[in-house]
Every structure is written in structure tokens, then in C-alpha cells.
């Protein structure tokens, strides 16, 4: 709820404090920041080196073979697509419903969405044996192929996510351009001046931003649903046991909300601690995010029960082999860890208010996010290991899949690159929308447009 309008002098002092607090991520430079950059860049470089080996020697350096032709790479792709959907949930759905507590965390959600969907696209290229032929998807793509639709929705979703991030950022950039202190590097100030597009802060411009945001929020609804349902159709449009189901569309969307919400909680806590933003990412926000996480986990749990209960009731031969492998076989530890630590136990804990506080909720979210990745691995690999046709006259390593060091290196690259994108965005731009937060505190737009004296 918007606070009572303050006097001009009080508003200016409050705006100075808000601007100082919310630009701390931009101006904070210390050894820990440099070390963090070093870690991310080094691990990403090692992953790129592994990709170079894969390009040189071919996909034979991976554990993928004729039967398991999708492995850890596609599990990573589905995971990143899932995490990216949090922009759809928080920056669009909750905002359209006018749920005010979601405003301070909308930029965090968009940071995650941009990083995740960008890496989803990169992972697809890394999974290709001939990445030099990637442009053929656009030049000679067939609309009958699900692949062309997947590439289309990923690209479209990335474009809309960048716009959803950038457009409400313009007033903040102008604010930093006019009120930024000497502690902000000059090269950043020059970037802010260019990206602010001559913003003056009049009512017409604010109306244009509001209208543009509303259009984008509505546009991202079908695109956000498409990006995950199209991905699910790549699996469901086959007769393989484990994928042959009609629930994969909503099932993948529900799982995406779980993974994305957990990622937002973790990043909120990191910003809260690192940049001392406890007055902005309040316990109230963590409490509501915990309740949201409980809700989406319950929906996802329903689809998990539906996914396994129906085939277990019929227990056809191929489905029986697949389910026994998951429940009691070689994938049982991974399967039950994902179910218990990623769904059932978090749901039970988050029903209590104590576990919806910042630190306990963040720890729970870490387990949920890890379990979300394990779940994508379980969806991809065990199903491919159980073809309908008998596996004959092939080496043992054709029958089972295990990722090689090259795949692990490239997987590490994908996570480090996503964190690097998020870090760069946090170091370049405020992690909370300054002008929206200032308006919530009762500061008039005219004061926001004033240059600092």
C-alpha cells in the first residue's frame, strides 16, 4: 500500500537514502567481488575448453550413444527453461493481479529469467555435433518440426524478458544519470546516460512505460506457457515409456514454477546479505515466497503422483521395467531424493512460519533447486535406457549412460555462465526498481525527476 505523501524535503532525504541503499550493488567493489568474478570466469573457461575438445573430437567424447542420444545436456536445457519461467509467474502473472508484495522481487525474477533462458539456448548449441549448422534451423527450418518451434519460443521469450527487464529500468537509469554520486564509475554513468534514452520523468513517459509493461506482461503469458509446453511435447510426442503421457504440458509448467521460485528465494537472500538490503527484501517477502513455493510444490506433487500412479496401476511390461528402475533399481536413490528432499519434506516444513523465514527458507530452496535438476535428469536418461526394441550386439557402455568429464565440464560452464550473467546485471543495475519503491513510499514523480543538488 502506498504511504502518505511526505513533504518535499522529507521526500528528497528519503529518496537519497533509497538511492544510496539500492545502488550499493553497483558501487560496492572489494576483494570478494573480484574473487567471485575470478571463480565464475575460470570455471566458465574450463567448460568452454571442454566444448572445444567436443567440437574437435565429436560427441563421442560424451557418454551419449545410439540408445541414450540425450543426456546431461538436455537435462540442463529442460532445467534452465524451467527456471526461466519464474519471470512469467512473478513479473507478469502476479503483477497483472496487482499483488503488491511481488514488486520488489520482480527485477530479481527477470534477472534469473534472462540468465536461464539465454543458457537454455546456448546448451542446445552445445548439444549439437555440428554447431556450425545451427543457422540451418532458421534458414531451412520446417514448421512441422517441434525443434523449430522450440527455438522460436526460446528466442521470443528471451526477447520479451529482456524488454520486461529494461523498460522499467529506464526511469532508474535516468535517476542514476541525474543523481548518481562520484562513487559510480564514469563509464557506468555514460552507459546510464545512453540507455536512459533522454528520460525526463513526465506523466506521458510514465504512462508509456505502464502501457508497454502491460502489453509485455500479457504477451509473455502465451509465450511463457509455450516455451515449456513445446519442450514437453518434444518428449510426449513419442511412445517411449516414461514420456508417453498427456500431462507433460501442465506438469512441466508446475515443475518450472517450483524451480524458479526456489531460485528467486536464493538470489533474494544473497542480495539481502551481500548488499545489506534487509529493509527491502523483508521477512514478509520471504514469508509470501514460502507460501507461493508451498502452493506450486503441492501442484507439482499432484502431477508427480499422477505421472507414476497411472502407469503403476496398469503396469505394462515396458512401463514396469521403467518404474522398477526408478523405485527400487539403479535410479532409486536419485528418484527418492528428488521426491523427498525436493517436494514432500519442503512442503511439510514450509507449513510452519519459522521455516518461511529468510535463512531456513533459503536452505530449503537450495534443496528444492538441486532436486529440480535431478528430476530433469530422471525424466531424460532412464527413459532412453529402456527402448522397446531389444538391445543386442552392442558393448556394455551402450546400454547404460553416465556423463563423462567433458559433459560435467560443460554443465559447470552453464551454471557458472548463468551466475555470471546475473552478477553482471546486479553490478550494472539496481536489483530493486528504485522509482517504483519510491512511489510506494509516497515520493512524488516530480521529485524523482529532480537533479541532485
C-alpha positions as CSV (number, residue, x, y, z in Angstrom):
1,X,0.0,0.0,0.0
2,X,1.3,3.5,-0.9
3,X,2.3,5.5,2.1
4,X,1.1,9.0,2.8
5,X,2.7,11.8,0.7
6,X,5.6,13.4,2.5
7,X,6.9,17.0,2.4
8,X,9.3,17.7,-0.4
9,X,12.3,17.9,2.0
10,X,11.4,14.6,3.6
11,X,10.9,13.0,0.2
12,X,14.3,14.2,-1.0
13,X,16.0,12.8,2.1
14,X,14.2,9.5,1.8
15,X,14.9,9.3,-2.0
16,X,18.6,9.9,-1.2
17,X,18.6,7.0,1.3
18,X,16.7,4.7,-1.0
19,X,19.0,5.5,-3.9
20,X,22.1,5.0,-1.7
21,X,20.9,1.6,-0.5
22,X,19.7,0.3,-3.8
23,X,22.9,1.3,-5.7
24,X,25.1,-0.4,-3.2
25,X,25.4,-3.4,-5.5
26,X,26.7,-1.0,-8.3
27,X,29.3,0.8,-6.3
28,X,30.5,-2.0,-4.0
29,X,33.9,-3.1,-5.1
30,X,36.1,-5.3,-2.9
31,X,38.3,-8.3,-3.0
32,X,35.4,-10.7,-2.5
33,X,33.7,-9.3,-5.7
34,X,36.9,-9.7,-7.7
35,X,37.4,-13.2,-6.3
36,X,33.8,-14.1,-7.2
37,X,34.3,-12.9,-10.8
38,X,37.6,-14.9,-11.0
39,X,35.9,-18.1,-9.8
40,X,33.0,-17.7,-12.3
41,X,35.2,-16.8,-15.3
42,X,37.7,-19.6,-14.6
43,X,35.1,-22.3,-14.3
44,X,33.3,-21.0,-17.4
45,X,36.6,-21.0,-19.3
46,X,37.3,-24.6,-18.3
47,X,33.8,-25.5,-19.6
48,X,34.5,-23.7,-22.9
49,X,37.8,-25.6,-23.2
50,X,35.8,-28.9,-22.8
51,X,33.4,-27.7,-25.5
52,X,36.4,-27.1,-27.8
53,X,37.5,-30.7,-27.3
54,X,34.0,-31.9,-28.1
55,X,33.9,-29.8,-31.3
56,X,37.3,-31.2,-32.3
57,X,36.7,-34.8,-31.5
58,X,32.9,-35.1,-31.9
59,X,30.1,-36.2,-29.5
60,X,32.0,-39.5,-29.0
61,X,33.7,-37.8,-26.0
62,X,30.4,-37.7,-24.2
63,X,28.6,-40.7,-22.7
64,X,25.8,-40.4,-25.3
65,X,25.4,-43.3,-27.7
66,X,22.8,-44.7,-30.1
67,X,20.3,-45.5,-27.4
68,X,20.8,-42.7,-24.9
69,X,21.2,-39.9,-27.5
70,X,20.1,-37.2,-25.0
71,X,21.9,-37.0,-21.7
72,X,23.0,-34.4,-19.2
73,X,22.9,-31.6,-21.8
74,X,19.1,-32.0,-22.5
75,X,18.5,-32.3,-18.7
76,X,20.4,-29.0,-18.3
77,X,18.3,-27.5,-21.1
78,X,15.0,-28.5,-19.6
79,X,16.2,-27.3,-16.2
80,X,17.2,-23.8,-17.4
81,X,13.9,-23.5,-19.4
82,X,12.1,-24.4,-16.2
83,X,13.9,-21.8,-14.1
84,X,13.4,-19.1,-16.7
85,X,9.6,-19.4,-16.3
86,X,9.7,-17.6,-13.0
87,X,9.7,-14.3,-15.0
88,X,6.3,-15.4,-16.3
89,X,5.0,-16.0,-12.8
90,X,6.3,-13.1,-10.8
91,X,6.9,-10.3,-13.3
92,X,3.7,-10.9,-15.3
93,X,1.1,-13.0,-13.5
94,X,1.4,-11.6,-10.0
95,X,1.9,-8.0,-11.4
96,X,-1.3,-8.3,-13.5
97,X,-3.2,-9.5,-10.5
98,X,-1.9,-6.3,-8.7
99,X,-0.2,-8.3,-5.9
100,X,1.9,-5.5,-4.4
101,X,4.5,-7.6,-2.4
102,X,5.8,-9.0,-5.7
103,X,7.1,-5.7,-7.0
104,X,10.4,-5.5,-5.1
105,X,11.3,-9.0,-6.3
106,X,10.2,-8.7,-9.9
107,X,13.7,-7.5,-11.1
108,X,15.3,-10.4,-9.3
109,X,12.9,-12.8,-11.2
110,X,13.8,-11.1,-14.5
111,X,17.5,-11.4,-13.9
112,X,17.0,-15.2,-13.4
113,X,14.7,-15.5,-16.4
114,X,17.2,-13.7,-18.7
115,X,20.2,-15.8,-17.5
116,X,18.3,-19.1,-17.6
117,X,16.7,-18.7,-21.0
118,X,20.0,-17.5,-22.5
119,X,21.8,-20.6,-21.2
120,X,19.0,-22.8,-22.4
121,X,19.7,-21.6,-25.9
122,X,23.4,-22.0,-25.5
123,X,23.1,-25.5,-24.1
124,X,21.1,-26.6,-27.2
125,X,24.0,-25.4,-29.4
126,X,26.5,-27.2,-27.2
127,X,24.5,-30.4,-27.6
128,X,24.9,-30.3,-31.4
129,X,27.6,-32.4,-33.0
130,X,27.9,-29.7,-35.8
131,X,27.1,-26.3,-34.1
132,X,28.3,-24.6,-37.3
133,X,25.0,-25.8,-38.9
134,X,22.8,-24.1,-36.2
135,X,21.8,-21.4,-38.6
136,X,20.2,-24.0,-40.8
137,X,17.4,-24.2,-38.2
138,X,16.4,-20.6,-39.2
139,X,17.4,-20.8,-42.9
140,X,15.8,-24.2,-43.7
141,X,13.6,-25.0,-40.7
142,X,10.4,-26.9,-41.3
143,X,7.3,-25.8,-39.3
144,X,6.3,-29.4,-39.0
145,X,9.3,-30.0,-36.7
146,X,8.9,-29.4,-33.0
147,X,12.6,-28.2,-32.9
148,X,11.8,-25.1,-34.9
149,X,9.0,-24.2,-32.5
150,X,11.3,-24.7,-29.5
151,X,13.9,-22.4,-31.0
152,X,11.2,-19.9,-31.8
153,X,9.6,-19.7,-28.4
154,X,13.0,-19.6,-26.6
155,X,14.1,-16.7,-28.7
156,X,10.8,-14.9,-28.3
157,X,10.8,-15.5,-24.6
158,X,14.3,-14.1,-24.2
159,X,13.4,-11.0,-26.2
160,X,10.3,-10.3,-24.1
161,X,12.2,-11.0,-20.8
162,X,14.9,-8.5,-21.8
163,X,12.3,-5.9,-22.6
164,X,10.4,-6.6,-19.3
165,X,13.8,-6.0,-17.5
166,X,14.8,-3.0,-19.5
167,X,11.7,-0.8,-19.8
168,X,11.1,-0.3,-16.1
169,X,14.8,0.2,-15.7
170,X,14.8,3.4,-17.9
171,X,13.5,5.7,-15.0
172,X,16.1,4.2,-12.7
173,X,18.8,4.8,-15.3
174,X,17.7,8.4,-15.6
175,X,17.7,8.7,-11.8
176,X,21.2,7.5,-11.6
177,X,22.2,9.7,-14.5
178,X,20.9,12.8,-12.6
179,X,21.5,11.8,-9.0
180,X,24.4,9.4,-9.2
181,X,27.4,10.1,-7.0
182,X,31.1,10.2,-7.6
183,X,31.4,6.6,-6.3
184,X,29.7,5.3,-9.5
185,X,32.4,4.9,-12.2
186,X,32.3,7.3,-15.1
187,X,31.9,4.6,-17.7
188,X,28.8,3.3,-16.0
189,X,27.4,6.8,-15.8
190,X,28.0,7.1,-19.6
191,X,26.1,3.8,-20.1
192,X,23.2,5.1,-18.0
193,X,23.1,8.3,-20.0
194,X,22.8,6.3,-23.3
195,X,20.3,3.7,-22.0
196,X,18.1,6.2,-20.3
197,X,17.0,7.4,-23.8
198,X,16.6,11.1,-22.7
199,X,14.1,10.3,-20.0
200,X,12.6,13.4,-18.4
201,X,10.1,11.8,-16.0
202,X,6.9,13.5,-17.2
203,X,3.5,11.9,-16.9
204,X,3.3,11.0,-20.6
205,X,6.5,8.9,-20.3
206,X,5.3,7.1,-17.2
207,X,2.1,6.3,-18.9
208,X,4.0,4.9,-21.9
209,X,6.1,2.7,-19.6
210,X,3.0,1.5,-17.8
211,X,1.2,0.7,-21.1
212,X,4.3,-1.0,-22.6
213,X,4.7,-3.1,-19.5
214,X,1.1,-4.2,-19.5
215,X,1.3,-5.2,-23.2
216,X,4.5,-7.2,-22.5
217,X,3.1,-8.9,-19.4
218,X,0.1,-10.1,-21.4
219,X,2.3,-11.2,-24.3
220,X,4.6,-13.2,-22.1
221,X,1.7,-15.3,-20.8
222,X,1.2,-17.4,-24.0
223,X,4.9,-17.3,-24.8
224,X,5.9,-18.5,-21.3
225,X,3.4,-21.3,-21.4
226,X,4.6,-22.2,-25.0
227,X,8.2,-22.4,-24.0
228,X,7.6,-25.2,-21.6
229,X,4.7,-27.0,-23.2
230,X,6.6,-27.1,-26.6
231,X,9.6,-28.5,-24.7
232,X,7.3,-31.1,-23.1
233,X,5.9,-32.1,-26.4
234,X,9.4,-33.0,-27.6
235,X,9.2,-35.8,-25.0
236,X,5.5,-36.6,-25.0
237,X,5.2,-36.9,-28.8
238,X,6.8,-40.4,-28.6
239,X,5.7,-43.8,-27.5
240,X,8.5,-44.3,-25.0
241,X,7.5,-45.5,-21.5
242,X,8.1,-42.6,-19.1
243,X,7.3,-40.0,-21.8
244,X,4.1,-41.4,-23.3
245,X,1.7,-39.2,-21.3
246,X,-0.7,-36.3,-21.9
247,X,0.1,-34.5,-18.7
248,X,3.6,-33.3,-19.6
249,X,2.5,-29.8,-20.6
250,X,1.0,-28.6,-17.2
251,X,3.4,-31.0,-15.4
252,X,6.4,-29.2,-16.8
253,X,4.9,-25.8,-16.1
254,X,4.2,-26.7,-12.5
255,X,7.7,-28.0,-12.1
256,X,9.1,-24.8,-13.7
257,X,7.3,-22.7,-11.1
258,X,8.9,-24.8,-8.3
259,X,12.4,-24.5,-9.7
260,X,12.1,-20.8,-10.5
261,X,10.6,-19.8,-7.1
262,X,13.4,-21.6,-5.3
263,X,16.0,-19.8,-7.4
264,X,14.3,-16.4,-6.6
265,X,14.4,-17.1,-2.9
266,X,18.1,-18.0,-3.0
267,X,19.0,-14.9,-5.0
268,X,16.9,-12.6,-2.8
269,X,18.8,-13.9,0.3
270,X,22.1,-13.4,-1.4
271,X,21.3,-9.8,-2.2
272,X,19.8,-9.2,1.2
273,X,23.0,-10.4,2.9
274,X,25.6,-9.2,0.4
275,X,24.2,-5.7,-0.2
276,X,22.5,-5.2,3.2
277,X,19.0,-5.0,1.8
278,X,17.1,-6.4,4.7
279,X,14.8,-3.3,4.7
280,X,13.9,-4.0,1.1
281,X,13.8,-7.8,0.9
282,X,11.8,-8.1,4.1
283,X,10.8,-11.2,6.1
284,X,7.3,-10.5,4.7
285,X,8.6,-11.2,1.1
286,X,10.2,-14.5,2.2
287,X,7.1,-15.5,4.0
288,X,4.9,-14.9,0.9
289,X,7.5,-16.6,-1.3
290,X,7.4,-19.6,1.0
291,X,3.7,-19.8,0.8
292,X,3.9,-19.5,-3.0
293,X,6.5,-22.3,-3.0
294,X,4.3,-24.5,-0.9
295,X,1.4,-23.9,-3.4
296,X,3.4,-24.7,-6.5
297,X,5.0,-27.7,-4.8
298,X,1.6,-29.1,-4.0
299,X,0.5,-28.7,-7.6
300,X,3.8,-30.3,-8.8
301,X,3.4,-33.2,-6.2
302,X,-0.1,-33.9,-7.7
303,X,1.4,-34.3,-11.2
304,X,4.2,-36.4,-9.8
305,X,1.7,-38.8,-8.3
306,X,-0.3,-38.8,-11.5
307,X,2.8,-39.4,-13.6
308,X,3.7,-42.6,-11.7
309,X,0.4,-43.9,-10.2
310,X,-1.4,-44.4,-13.5
311,X,1.3,-46.5,-15.3
312,X,2.0,-48.3,-12.0
313,X,-1.7,-49.3,-11.8
314,X,-1.6,-50.7,-15.4
315,X,2.0,-52.0,-15.1
316,X,2.5,-52.8,-18.7
317,X,5.8,-54.6,-19.4
318,X,7.8,-51.7,-20.6
319,X,6.4,-49.3,-18.0
320,X,7.0,-51.9,-15.3
321,X,10.7,-52.1,-16.2
322,X,10.9,-48.3,-16.2
323,X,9.1,-47.9,-12.9
324,X,11.1,-50.6,-11.1
325,X,14.3,-48.9,-12.2
326,X,13.1,-45.7,-10.6
327,X,11.5,-47.1,-7.5
328,X,14.0,-49.9,-6.5
329,X,16.6,-50.0,-9.2
330,X,19.8,-48.1,-10.0
331,X,18.0,-44.7,-10.2
332,X,16.1,-45.2,-6.9
333,X,18.5,-43.1,-4.7
334,X,18.2,-40.2,-7.1
335,X,14.5,-40.6,-7.6
336,X,13.6,-40.7,-3.9
337,X,16.0,-37.9,-3.1
338,X,14.2,-35.7,-5.6
339,X,10.8,-36.6,-4.3
340,X,11.5,-36.5,-0.5
341,X,14.1,-33.7,-0.3
342,X,12.7,-31.6,-3.2
343,X,8.9,-31.9,-2.6
344,X,7.5,-33.8,0.4
345,X,9.8,-32.6,3.2
346,X,9.9,-29.0,2.0
347,X,6.1,-28.9,1.8
348,X,5.8,-30.2,5.4
349,X,8.5,-27.8,6.7
350,X,7.2,-24.7,5.0
351,X,3.8,-25.1,6.5
352,X,5.4,-23.7,9.7
353,X,6.1,-20.0,9.8
354,X,9.6,-20.5,11.2
355,X,10.7,-22.3,8.0
356,X,9.5,-19.4,5.9
357,X,12.0,-17.0,7.5
358,X,14.9,-15.9,5.2
359,X,17.7,-18.3,6.2
360,X,15.6,-21.5,6.7
361,X,13.6,-20.9,3.5
362,X,16.9,-20.3,1.6
363,X,18.3,-23.6,2.8
364,X,15.1,-25.4,1.8
365,X,15.2,-23.7,-1.6
366,X,18.7,-24.9,-2.2
367,X,17.5,-28.5,-1.8
368,X,14.4,-27.8,-3.9
369,X,16.6,-26.4,-6.7
370,X,19.0,-29.3,-6.6
371,X,16.1,-31.8,-6.6
372,X,14.6,-29.9,-9.6
373,X,17.8,-30.6,-11.6
374,X,17.8,-34.3,-10.5
375,X,14.2,-34.6,-11.6
376,X,15.1,-33.4,-15.1
377,X,17.9,-35.9,-15.3
378,X,15.5,-38.6,-14.3
379,X,13.0,-37.6,-16.9
380,X,15.6,-37.7,-19.7
381,X,18.0,-40.6,-19.1
382,X,16.2,-43.6,-17.6
383,X,13.5,-43.4,-20.3
384,X,16.1,-43.6,-23.1
385,X,17.8,-46.5,-21.4
386,X,14.6,-48.6,-21.8
387,X,13.8,-48.8,-25.6
388,X,11.1,-51.1,-26.8
389,X,13.4,-52.9,-29.2
390,X,15.9,-55.3,-27.6
391,X,19.5,-54.0,-27.2
392,X,21.6,-56.6,-28.9
393,X,25.2,-57.0,-30.1
394,X,26.4,-53.7,-28.6
395,X,29.1,-53.0,-26.0
396,X,28.0,-52.7,-22.4
397,X,28.6,-49.0,-22.3
398,X,25.9,-48.6,-25.0
399,X,23.3,-50.0,-22.6
400,X,23.9,-47.5,-19.8
401,X,24.6,-43.8,-19.7
402,X,26.9,-42.0,-17.4
403,X,28.2,-38.4,-18.1
404,X,31.8,-38.0,-19.0
405,X,34.2,-35.4,-17.7
406,X,33.5,-33.3,-20.8
407,X,29.8,-33.2,-20.1
408,X,30.4,-32.3,-16.5
409,X,32.8,-29.5,-17.5
410,X,30.2,-28.1,-20.0
411,X,27.5,-28.4,-17.3
412,X,29.6,-26.5,-14.8
413,X,30.1,-23.9,-17.6
414,X,26.4,-23.5,-18.0
415,X,25.8,-22.8,-14.3
416,X,28.8,-20.5,-14.0
417,X,27.8,-18.6,-17.1
418,X,24.2,-18.1,-15.7
419,X,25.6,-16.9,-12.4
420,X,28.0,-14.6,-14.4
421,X,25.1,-13.0,-16.3
422,X,23.2,-12.5,-13.0
423,X,26.3,-11.0,-11.3
424,X,26.9,-8.6,-14.2
425,X,23.3,-7.4,-14.2
426,X,23.5,-6.9,-10.4
427,X,26.7,-4.9,-10.7
428,X,25.5,-2.8,-13.5
429,X,21.9,-2.0,-12.5
430,X,19.9,-1.8,-9.2
431,X,18.5,-5.1,-8.1
432,X,15.2,-3.4,-7.0
433,X,13.2,-0.9,-9.1
434,X,14.0,2.4,-7.3
435,X,11.2,4.5,-8.8
436,X,8.5,2.0,-8.0
437,X,9.8,1.6,-4.5
438,X,10.0,5.4,-4.0
439,X,6.4,5.7,-5.2
440,X,5.3,3.1,-2.7
441,X,6.9,5.2,0.0
442,X,4.9,8.3,-1.1
443,X,7.6,10.2,-3.1
444,X,6.2,12.3,-5.9
445,X,7.3,11.7,-9.5
446,X,8.4,15.4,-9.7
447,X,11.0,14.8,-7.0
448,X,12.2,11.7,-8.8
449,X,12.9,13.9,-11.9
450,X,14.9,16.5,-10.0
451,X,18.6,16.5,-10.4
452,X,20.6,16.1,-7.3
453,X,21.8,19.4,-5.8
